[in-house]
Amino acid sequence: MSILGVIVRCRMADLATVEQALRRLPGVDIAERPTGQADGRFVIVIEDTPDRAAAASMAEMALWPQVLNTSLVYEYSGPDAPSQTTPVEQYTDWRSSLADLARRHDTAPKR
């Protein structure tokens, strides 16, 4: 099992679109922000799901046109990582081609 702490940065104009897309992804939790304080950043936690590795979800977000960058700030990989039920065969699979990942999991936010 893997748990990732990630900062996702986007333009203020894309804040609502990116938030909706993040909320649709399984295994993603968004940290709540104080009311009225938005600066284009989301602090999120991503966990492995039975269908997908957390790292693959993070890599997919990095390809969304509305996302300026993603920053990994915390990683936990327990003794059960990598999960035997996720489609990642080796830890580098998700890194080999972000474009391939985007084609397999096209959930980019729509404008």
N, C-alpha and C positions, 0 to 999 in steps of 0.2 A: 504494500500500500504506500502511496505517495500523497503527501499534502504539500501544496505550494502556497506561499504568500506572494502575491503579485500586485504591483501598481500598474494600472492601465491608464495611459494618458491620451486625451483626445481634445479637439477644439471645443470650446464652449458651445458652439452652434450644433455640435454633434452629440452633446451630452445625453439627451433623451434617447436618441437612436441607439447609442452604444449601451446605455443602461438596459433598454428593452432586450437587446441581443444577449447581453450577459445574463439576464434573468431567465432567458429561454434555455441556456446551456445547462445540462445536468451536471451535478457535482460542483457548481459554482455558487458561492455565497458572497454577496456584496456587503461590506461593512457600512453601517449607517453613518451618514454625515450630519453634522448639526444643520438645522433648518437655515436656509439662506446662505450657506457657505458652500459654494461650488467653484472649483477652479480647474475643472477639466480632468481631474484625477479620480480614479476609483481604487480603493483598496479592496482586494478580493482574496478569497481563499478558494483554491481548487483542489478537489479530491478525485482520486481514481474512481471510475464507475465500472460496472461490469462490462460495458461496451467500449470504454475509452480510457486511456492513460491521461492523468492530469497534465503531463507535459505536452501531449498532443493538443489538448484544449488551449493551453497557453500559446503554442505555436500557431494555432489557427487564428486566435485573436490578433496576433501580430500582423497577420495578412489582411485584416479588415481595412478597407480604404479610410475609414474614419479614425482609426487608431494611429496615433503618432508614434508611440512606443510602448513596450511592456518591459517591466523590470522585475526580475525575480529577487525577492528580498528575504525569503525564507524557504527552506526545503526540509521536509522530513521524509525519509525513506526507511520504513520499518523493516523488521526481519521478514515480513511477508511481501516485500517489494523486490522485483516488479510483480504486480498481480498476475496470477496465472490466467485470469479471465479477460484481461485486456488484449486488444489486437496488436500490441507492440511486441515484437519478437525479441528485440534487443534494445538496450537503453538508447542507442543512437538512431533507431529507426525514425523517430519523429523529427530528428535534426537533419536527416539526409536531404529532404526536399520539401520545403514549405509549400511550394507550388503543387506538388503531388498531394499533400495533405489537404490543401484548399479544394482541390478537385474532388477528393473523397468525401469531404465534410463541408459542403458549401452552405454555411449558415451565416454568411456575411450579412450584416444589417443592410436593409434596403432603405433607400431614401424615398 
